[in-house]
């Protein structure tokens, strides 16, 4: 009987180990609107990686899969965005980041003022960021891609720089991370040419420590002329640029 019990235990052990949850070492917050959530078609060769996790809607860590923002950007047709390709590039550049944890928080069609402190989107971002570190790991950066909807309104475009400055400062304060690295993506598209210019100038001209801007202008778009296509999400080395910048940030990846 004892021999039978030991054999059963040996057979069950691999199953138990396989079911043991994995937690991330390096955590990245993903926020903004539809170009962060992703609208590109998902390539057939897109396969999950055990070293890239996502924080699910119920705040548990699961293996990341496209569309990454399906639970967060409800009511929208989500596709591939920059999140998983970003994580793949980060790991290819520097495997010491360990298991990557992505925290999807983007919501399509949102204006910057909808992300102001005290708003539903802001509170959800802070709540999910805090939940992401409950099992260990470190928040490495915020990846922010937003602004297209602010090119619909002259008022929103003109106030963009002020609102963005306050949003970044408020988030750092509420996360108790005053030097949080932030990578914002400057607009590749929008609604009105003059207002696109205004918002892009605000993004490119923002002067805050550890805030770096990646310019998406000229990247291939979907036929709607607004959303980045699959090629832009998969082949554009956003992760490569971010990794090079992270290497210059004191205290990152420690």
Secondary structure, DSSP 8 states (H G I E B T S, - for coil): -HHHHHHHHHHHHHHHHHHS----SEEEEEEESHHHH--B---TT----TTEEEE-TTS-EEE--SSTTTTTSTTS---B-HHHHHHHHHHHH-GGG-SEEEEE---TT--GGGGSTTSHHHHHHHHHHHHHTTTS-EEEEEEEE--SGGGG-HHHHHTHHHHHHHHHHHHHHHTT-TT-EEEEEE-S--S-HHHHHHHHHHHHH---TTEEEEE-TT--B-TTSSSB-HHHHHHS-HHHHHHHHHTTSTTTT-
